[in-house]
Amino acid sequence: MAAVPSALVADSPLPNADPVRARRAQVARWTLLANRIGYVLLAVAVALFFAALMLGFNATLATLVVVTMVLSFVLLAPSIVLGYAVKAADRDDCERGL
């Protein structure tokens, strides 16, 4: 069985790869994950709210709604801003021809 060259392995960085672009790609992956989790938590909060509305509000359901909303906003606020920053940096690199 032949060994796979390290340049072909997806997780290994290329020797001439730009470390700034590699870090930017890593930030883009993390912001995408945080966006997905944040929006799922927001959807859970909305579903819990309507469930509580139908079943009658109690302290437990109200606390769950507030906690899931706060967690979603804690994840979404920085991830949205960082996502726009990554896109702007990529666009600037393209405009400069880098």
N, CA, C and O atoms as a GROMACS GRO file, in nm:
protein
  392
    1MET      N    1   0.084  -0.117   0.000
    1MET     CA    2   0.000   0.000   0.000
    1MET      C    3   0.090   0.124   0.000
    1MET      O    4   0.178   0.137   0.084
    2ALA      N    5   0.066   0.214  -0.093
    2ALA     CA    6   0.150   0.332  -0.108
    2ALA      C    7   0.110   0.438  -0.006
    2ALA      O    8  -0.008   0.453   0.028
    3ALA      N    9   0.208   0.510   0.041
    3ALA     CA   10   0.183   0.618   0.137
    3ALA      C   11   0.126   0.738   0.063
    3ALA      O   12   0.168   0.770  -0.048
    4VAL      N   13   0.032   0.805   0.126
    4VAL     CA   14  -0.029   0.924   0.068
    4VAL      C   15   0.061   1.043   0.097
    4VAL      O   16   0.097   1.066   0.212
    5PRO      N   17   0.098   1.121  -0.006
    5PRO     CA   18   0.180   1.238   0.020
    5PRO      C   19   0.109   1.335   0.113
    5PRO      O   20  -0.013   1.351   0.108
    6SER      N   21   0.187   1.399   0.200
    6SER     CA   22   0.126   1.488   0.299
    6SER      C   23   0.054   1.605   0.235
    6SER      O   24  -0.037   1.660   0.296
    7ALA      N   25   0.092   1.644   0.114
    7ALA     CA   26   0.024   1.756   0.048
    7ALA      C   27  -0.117   1.720   0.006
    7ALA      O   28  -0.199   1.809  -0.017
    8LEU      N   29  -0.147   1.591  -0.005
    8LEU     CA   30  -0.281   1.549  -0.046
    8LEU      C   31  -0.374   1.526   0.071
    8LEU      O   32  -0.494   1.507   0.050
    9VAL      N   33  -0.325   1.527   0.190
    9VAL     CA   34  -0.409   1.508   0.307
    9VAL      C   35  -0.482   1.638   0.334
    9VAL      O   36  -0.419   1.744   0.338
   10ALA      N   37  -0.612   1.633   0.354
   10ALA     CA   38  -0.693   1.754   0.366
   10ALA      C   39  -0.659   1.837   0.488
   10ALA      O   40  -0.667   1.960   0.483
   11ASP      N   41  -0.620   1.774   0.597
   11ASP     CA   42  -0.595   1.850   0.720
   11ASP      C   43  -0.454   1.909   0.727
   11ASP      O   44  -0.428   1.996   0.810
   12SER      N   45  -0.364   1.863   0.642
   12SER     CA   46  -0.228   1.915   0.650
   12SER      C   47  -0.215   2.040   0.566
   12SER      O   48  -0.263   2.044   0.452
   13PRO      N   49  -0.152   2.144   0.620
   13PRO     CA   50  -0.137   2.268   0.544
   13PRO      C   51  -0.035   2.251   0.433
   13PRO      O   52   0.062   2.177   0.447
   14LEU      N   53  -0.057   2.319   0.323
   14LEU     CA   54   0.038   2.317   0.214
   14LEU      C   55   0.158   2.402   0.252
   14LEU      O   56   0.145   2.498   0.327
   15PRO      N   57   0.277   2.367   0.202
   15PRO     CA   58   0.395   2.442   0.241
   15PRO      C   59   0.391   2.589   0.200
   15PRO      O   60   0.448   2.674   0.269
   16ASN      N   61   0.325   2.622   0.088
   16ASN     CA   62   0.319   2.760   0.044
   16ASN      C   63   0.186   2.827   0.077
   16ASN      O   64   0.156   2.934   0.022
   17ALA      N   65   0.107   2.768   0.163
   17ALA     CA   66  -0.023   2.824   0.198
   17ALA      C   67  -0.005   2.949   0.285
   17ALA      O   68   0.084   2.955   0.370
   18ASP      N   69  -0.091   3.045   0.261
   18ASP     CA   70  -0.087   3.170   0.338
   18ASP      C   71  -0.148   3.145   0.475
   18ASP      O   72  -0.263   3.101   0.484
   19PRO      N   73  -0.075   3.172   0.583
   19PRO     CA   74  -0.130   3.146   0.717
   19PRO      C   75  -0.249   3.236   0.751
   19PRO      O   76  -0.335   3.197   0.830
   20VAL      N   77  -0.255   3.355   0.692
   20VAL     CA   78  -0.369   3.444   0.716
   20VAL      C   79  -0.494   3.387   0.654
   20VAL      O   80  -0.601   3.388   0.716
   21ARG      N   81  -0.483   3.337   0.533
   21ARG     CA   82  -0.599   3.276   0.467
   21ARG      C   83  -0.641   3.147   0.536
   21ARG      O   84  -0.760   3.116   0.544
   22ALA      N   85  -0.545   3.072   0.585
   22ALA     CA   86  -0.578   2.949   0.658
   22ALA      C   87  -0.653   2.982   0.786
   22ALA      O   88  -0.752   2.916   0.820
   23ARG      N   89  -0.607   3.084   0.857
   23ARG     CA   90  -0.676   3.125   0.980
   23ARG      C   91  -0.814   3.180   0.949
   23ARG      O   92  -0.910   3.156   1.022
   24ARG      N   93  -0.825   3.255   0.838
   24ARG     CA   94  -0.955   3.310   0.797
   24ARG      C   95  -1.052   3.198   0.763
   24ARG      O   96  -1.171   3.207   0.796
   25ALA      N   97  -1.005   3.093   0.698
   25ALA     CA   98  -1.090   2.977   0.667
   25ALA      C   99  -1.135   2.907   0.795
   25ALA      O  100  -1.248   2.860   0.805
   26GLN      N  101  -1.044   2.899   0.892
   26GLN     CA  102  -1.080   2.838   1.020
   26GLN      C  103  -1.186   2.921   1.091
   26GLN      O  104  -1.281   2.865   1.146
   27VAL      N  105  -1.172   3.052   1.091
   27VAL     CA  106  -1.272   3.140   1.152
   27VAL      C  107  -1.405   3.127   1.079
   27VAL      O  108  -1.511   3.127   1.142
   28ALA      N  109  -1.400   3.116   0.948
   28ALA     CA  110  -1.524   3.100   0.870
   28ALA      C  111  -1.596   2.970   0.907
   28ALA      O  112  -1.719   2.969   0.918
   29ARG      N  113  -1.520   2.861   0.927
   29ARG     CA  114  -1.584   2.735   0.967
   29ARG      C  115  -1.649   2.747   1.104
   29ARG      O  116  -1.761   2.699   1.125
   30TRP      N  117  -1.579   2.810   1.199
   30TRP     CA  118  -1.634   2.824   1.334
   30TRP      C  119  -1.755   2.916   1.336
   30TRP      O  120  -1.850   2.890   1.410
   31THR      N  121  -1.754   3.022   1.256
   31THR     CA  122  -1.869   3.111   1.253
   31THR      C  123  -1.989   3.043   1.189
   31THR      O  124  -2.103   3.065   1.230
   32LEU      N  125  -1.964   2.960   1.089
   32LEU     CA  126  -2.074   2.886   1.028
   32LEU      C  127  -2.138   2.791   1.130
   32LEU      O  128  -2.260   2.781   1.138
   33LEU      N  129  -2.054   2.721   1.206
   33LEU     CA  130  -2.106   2.631   1.309
   33LEU      C  131  -2.183   2.708   1.416
   33LEU      O  132  -2.291   2.665   1.458
   34ALA      N  133  -2.128   2.822   1.461
   34ALA     CA  134  -2.196   2.902   1.562
   34ALA      C  135  -2.328   2.957   1.509
   34ALA      O  136  -2.426   2.965   1.583
   35ASN      N  137  -2.332   2.996   1.382
   35ASN     CA  138  -2.458   3.042   1.321
   35ASN      C  139  -2.563   2.932   1.323
   35ASN      O  140  -2.678   2.955   1.360
   36ARG      N  141  -2.523   2.814   1.282
   36ARG     CA  142  -2.620   2.704   1.277
   36ARG      C  143  -2.673   2.670   1.416
   36ARG      O  144  -2.793   2.652   1.434
   37ILE      N  145  -2.584   2.660   1.513
   37ILE     CA  146  -2.627   2.629   1.649
   37ILE      C  147  -2.714   2.741   1.705
   37ILE      O  148  -2.815   2.715   1.770
   38GLY      N  149  -2.675   2.866   1.679
   38GLY     CA  150  -2.751   2.980   1.729
   38GLY      C  151  -2.892   2.985   1.672
   38GLY      O  152  -2.988   3.011   1.744
   39TYR      N  153  -2.904   2.961   1.542
   39TYR     CA  154  -3.038   2.963   1.482
   39TYR      C  155  -3.123   2.845   1.527
   39TYR      O  156  -3.244   2.858   1.542
   40VAL      N  157  -3.060   2.730   1.550
   40VAL     CA  158  -3.135   2.616   1.603
   40VAL      C  159  -3.186   2.648   1.744
   40VAL      O  160  -3.300   2.618   1.778
   41LEU      N  161  -3.100   2.708   1.826
   41LEU     CA  162  -3.144   2.746   1.961
   41LEU      C  163  -3.256   2.849   1.957
   41LEU      O  164  -3.348   2.845   2.039
   42LEU      N  165  -3.250   2.940   1.862
   42LEU     CA  166  -3.358   3.038   1.848
   42LEU      C  167  -3.488   2.971   1.807
   42LEU      O  168  -3.595   3.006   1.858
   43ALA      N  169  -3.480   2.874   1.717
   43ALA     CA  170  -3.600   2.800   1.677
   43ALA      C  171  -3.656   2.719   1.794
   43ALA      O  172  -3.777   2.709   1.810
   44VAL      N  173  -3.567   2.663   1.876
   44VAL     CA  174  -3.612   2.590   1.995
   44VAL      C  175  -3.681   2.685   2.092
   44VAL      O  176  -3.782   2.650   2.152
   45ALA      N  177  -3.627   2.805   2.106
   45ALA     CA  178  -3.688   2.903   2.196
   45ALA      C  179  -3.828   2.942   2.148
   45ALA      O  180  -3.920   2.954   2.229
   46VAL      N  181  -3.843   2.960   2.018
   46VAL     CA  182  -3.975   2.994   1.963
   46VAL      C  183  -4.072   2.877   1.982
   46VAL      O  184  -4.187   2.898   2.019
   47ALA      N  185  -4.026   2.756   1.957
   47ALA     CA  186  -4.112   2.638   1.976
   47ALA      C  187  -4.152   2.623   2.122
   47ALA      O  188  -4.267   2.592   2.152
   48LEU      N  189  -4.056   2.644   2.212
   48LEU     CA  190  -4.088   2.636   2.356
   48LEU      C  191  -4.187   2.744   2.397
   48LEU      O  192  -4.275   2.720   2.479
   49PHE      N  193  -4.172   2.863   2.339
   49PHE     CA  194  -4.265   2.970   2.371
   49PHE      C  195  -4.408   2.933   2.331
   49PHE      O  196  -4.501   2.950   2.409
   50PHE      N  197  -4.424   2.882   2.208
   50PHE     CA  198  -4.559   2.846   2.165
   50PHE      C  199  -4.612   2.725   2.240
   50PHE      O  200  -4.733   2.716   2.265
   51ALA      N  201  -4.525   2.633   2.278
   51ALA     CA  202  -4.568   2.521   2.361
   51ALA      C  203  -4.614   2.571   2.497
   51ALA      O  204  -4.715   2.526   2.551
   52ALA      N  205  -4.539   2.665   2.553
   52ALA     CA  206  -4.578   2.722   2.682
   52ALA      C  207  -4.707   2.800   2.670
   52ALA      O  208  -4.789   2.800   2.762
   53LEU      N  209  -4.727   2.866   2.557
   53LEU     CA  210  -4.850   2.942   2.535
   53LEU      C  211  -4.971   2.848   2.532
   53LEU      O  212  -5.077   2.883   2.582
   54MET      N  213  -4.955   2.732   2.473
   54MET     CA  214  -5.065   2.636   2.464
   54MET      C  215  -5.087   2.561   2.595
   54MET      O  216  -5.201   2.534   2.634
   55LEU      N  217  -4.977   2.528   2.662
   55LEU     CA  218  -4.988   2.446   2.783
   55LEU      C  219  -5.006   2.529   2.910
   55LEU      O  220  -5.038   2.476   3.016
   56GLY      N  221  -4.984   2.657   2.899
   56GLY     CA  222  -4.989   2.742   3.018
   56GLY      C  223  -4.848   2.767   3.068
   56GLY      O  224  -4.770   2.674   3.090
   57PHE      N  225  -4.817   2.893   3.084
   57PHE     CA  226  -4.683   2.928   3.128
   57PHE      C  227  -4.660   2.883   3.271
   57PHE      O  228  -4.747   2.897   3.358
   58ASN      N  229  -4.542   2.830   3.294
   58ASN     CA  230  -4.496   2.805   3.430
   58ASN      C  231  -4.350   2.851   3.436
   58ASN      O  232  -4.292   2.888   3.334
   59ALA      N  233  -4.294   2.848   3.551
   59ALA     CA  234  -4.158   2.900   3.569
   59ALA      C  235  -4.055   2.821   3.489
   59ALA      O  236  -3.960   2.879   3.437
   60THR      N  237  -4.073   2.692   3.480
   60THR     CA  238  -3.976   2.609   3.409
   60THR      C  239  -3.974   2.642   3.260
   60THR      O  240  -3.866   2.660   3.202
   61LEU      N  241  -4.091   2.650   3.198
   61LEU     CA  242  -4.095   2.679   3.055
   61LEU      C  243  -4.047   2.821   3.026
   61LEU      O  244  -3.978   2.843   2.927
   62ALA      N  245  -4.082   2.914   3.110
   62ALA     CA  246  -4.035   3.051   3.090
   62ALA      C  247  -3.884   3.059   3.102
   62ALA      O  248  -3.818   3.129   3.025
   63THR      N  249  -3.827   2.987   3.197
   63THR     CA  250  -3.682   2.986   3.213
   63THR      C  251  -3.615   2.923   3.092
   63THR      O  252  -3.512   2.972   3.046
   64LEU      N  253  -3.670   2.813   3.041
   64LEU     CA  254  -3.613   2.748   2.923
   64LEU      C  255  -3.617   2.840   2.802
   64LEU      O  256  -3.522   2.845   2.724
   65VAL      N  257  -3.727   2.912   2.784
   65VAL     CA  258  -3.737   3.006   2.672
   65VAL      C  259  -3.630   3.113   2.683
   65VAL      O  260  -3.561   3.143   2.585
   66VAL      N  261  -3.615   3.172   2.800
   66VAL     CA  262  -3.518   3.279   2.818
   66VAL      C  263  -3.375   3.227   2.802
   66VAL      O  264  -3.292   3.293   2.738
   67VAL      N  265  -3.346   3.112   2.858
   67VAL     CA  266  -3.210   3.057   2.849
   67VAL      C  267  -3.173   3.025   2.704
   67VAL      O  268  -3.063   3.058   2.660
   68THR      N  269  -3.263   2.962   2.630
   68THR     CA  270  -3.231   2.930   2.491
   68THR      C  271  -3.218   3.056   2.406
   68THR      O  272  -3.135   3.061   2.315
   69MET      N  273  -3.298   3.158   2.434
   69MET     CA  274  -3.284   3.283   2.359
   69MET      C  275  -3.151   3.351   2.390
   69MET      O  276  -3.083   3.399   2.299
   70VAL      N  277  -3.114   3.355   2.516
   70VAL     CA  278  -2.987   3.419   2.553
   70VAL      C  279  -2.870   3.344   2.491
   70VAL      O  280  -2.777   3.406   2.439
   71LEU      N  281  -2.872   3.211   2.497
   71LEU     CA  282  -2.765   3.132   2.436
   71LEU      C  283  -2.757   3.155   2.285
   71LEU      O  284  -2.648   3.165   2.229
   72SER      N  285  -2.873   3.163   2.221
   72SER     CA  286  -2.871   3.186   2.076
   72SER      C  287  -2.814   3.324   2.044
   72SER      O  288  -2.738   3.337   1.947
   73PHE      N  289  -2.848   3.425   2.122
   73PHE     CA  290  -2.796   3.558   2.094
   73PHE      C  291  -2.647   3.567   2.126
   73PHE      O  292  -2.574   3.638   2.058
   74VAL      N  293  -2.602   3.496   2.228
   74VAL     CA  294  -2.459   3.496   2.261
   74VAL      C  295  -2.379   3.432   2.147
   74VAL      O  296  -2.268   3.475   2.118
   75LEU      N  297  -2.434   3.331   2.084
   75LEU     CA  298  -2.366   3.269   1.971
   75LEU      C  299  -2.381   3.348   1.842
   75LEU      O  300  -2.286   3.360   1.765
   76LEU      N  301  -2.500   3.402   1.818
   76LEU     CA  302  -2.526   3.466   1.690
   76LEU      C  303  -2.459   3.602   1.674
   76LEU      O  304  -2.408   3.632   1.566
   77ALA      N  305  -2.456   3.682   1.777
   77ALA     CA  306  -2.403   3.818   1.762
   77ALA      C  307  -2.258   3.819   1.713
   77ALA      O  308  -2.230   3.883   1.612
   78PRO      N  309  -2.166   3.752   1.781
   78PRO     CA  310  -2.029   3.756   1.729
   78PRO      C  311  -2.009   3.678   1.600
   78PRO      O  312  -1.927   3.716   1.516
   79SER      N  313  -2.083   3.569   1.582
   79SER     CA  314  -2.062   3.489   1.462
   79SER      C  315  -2.110   3.562   1.337
   79SER      O  316  -2.049   3.547   1.230
   80ILE      N  317  -2.216   3.639   1.347
   80ILE     CA  318  -2.262   3.716   1.231
   80ILE      C  319  -2.161   3.824   1.197
   80ILE      O  320  -2.129   3.844   1.080
   81VAL      N  321  -2.111   3.894   1.298
   81VAL     CA  322  -2.013   4.000   1.274
   81VAL      C  323  -1.885   3.942   1.215
   81VAL      O  324  -1.831   3.996   1.118
   82LEU      N  325  -1.835   3.833   1.271
   82LEU     CA  326  -1.713   3.770   1.219
   82LEU      C  327  -1.734   3.714   1.078
   82LEU      O  328  -1.643   3.716   0.996
   83GLY      N  329  -1.853   3.663   1.052
   83GLY     CA  330  -1.883   3.613   0.917
   83GLY      C  331  -1.875   3.724   0.814
   83GLY      O  332  -1.819   3.704   0.706
   84TYR      N  333  -1.932   3.841   0.846
   84TYR     CA  334  -1.921   3.954   0.754
   84TYR      C  335  -1.777   4.001   0.740
   84TYR      O  336  -1.736   4.042   0.631
   85ALA      N  337  -1.699   3.996   0.847
   85ALA     CA  338  -1.559   4.037   0.841
   85ALA      C  339  -1.480   3.944   0.750
   85ALA      O  340  -1.397   3.991   0.672
   86VAL      N  341  -1.503   3.815   0.759
   86VAL     CA  342  -1.433   3.719   0.673
   86VAL      C  343  -1.470   3.742   0.527
   86VAL      O  344  -1.382   3.741   0.440
   87LYS      N  345  -1.598   3.763   0.500
   87LYS     CA  346  -1.642   3.787   0.362
   87LYS      C  347  -1.581   3.916   0.307
   87LYS      O  348  -1.540   3.922   0.191
   88ALA      N  349  -1.576   4.020   0.390
   88ALA     CA  350  -1.517   4.147   0.346
   88ALA      C  351  -1.368   4.131   0.319
   88ALA      O  352  -1.317   4.188   0.222
   89ALA      N  353  -1.297   4.057   0.402
   89ALA     CA  354  -1.155   4.036   0.382
   89ALA      C  355  -1.130   3.955   0.254
   89ALA      O  356  -1.036   3.986   0.180
   90ASP      N  357  -1.211   3.854   0.229
   90ASP     CA  358  -1.197   3.777   0.106
   90ASP      C  359  -1.224   3.864  -0.017
   90ASP      O  360  -1.152   3.857  -0.116
   91ARG      N  361  -1.328   3.945  -0.008
   91ARG     CA  362  -1.362   4.034  -0.119
   91ARG      C  363  -1.248   4.135  -0.144
   91ARG      O  364  -1.216   4.164  -0.259
   92ASP      N  365  -1.189   4.187  -0.037
   92ASP     CA  366  -1.078   4.281  -0.050
   92ASP      C  367  -0.957   4.215  -0.114
   92ASP      O  368  -0.889   4.277  -0.196
   93ASP      N  369  -0.930   4.091  -0.076
   93ASP     CA  370  -0.819   4.018  -0.137
   93ASP      C  371  -0.843   3.998  -0.286
   93ASP      O  372  -0.750   4.012  -0.366
   94CYS      N  373  -0.966   3.967  -0.324
   94CYS     CA  374  -0.997   3.947  -0.464
   94CYS      C  375  -0.983   4.077  -0.544
   94CYS      O  376  -0.932   4.076  -0.656
   95GLU      N  377  -1.027   4.186  -0.485
   95GLU     CA  378  -1.016   4.316  -0.553
   95GLU      C  379  -0.871   4.358  -0.571
   95GLU      O  380  -0.838   4.423  -0.670
   96ARG      N  381  -0.784   4.321  -0.478
   96ARG     CA  382  -0.643   4.354  -0.488
   96ARG      C  383  -0.567   4.255  -0.575
   96ARG      O  384  -0.452   4.279  -0.612
   97GLY      N  385  -0.631   4.144  -0.608
   97GLY     CA  386  -0.565   4.043  -0.690
   97GLY      C  387  -0.471   3.955  -0.613
   97GLY      O  388  -0.376   3.900  -0.669
   98LEU      N  389  -0.495   3.939  -0.485
   98LEU     CA  390  -0.409   3.856  -0.402
   98LEU      C  391  -0.456   3.713  -0.396
   98LEU      O  392  -0.394   3.630  -0.330
   0.00000   0.00000   0.00000
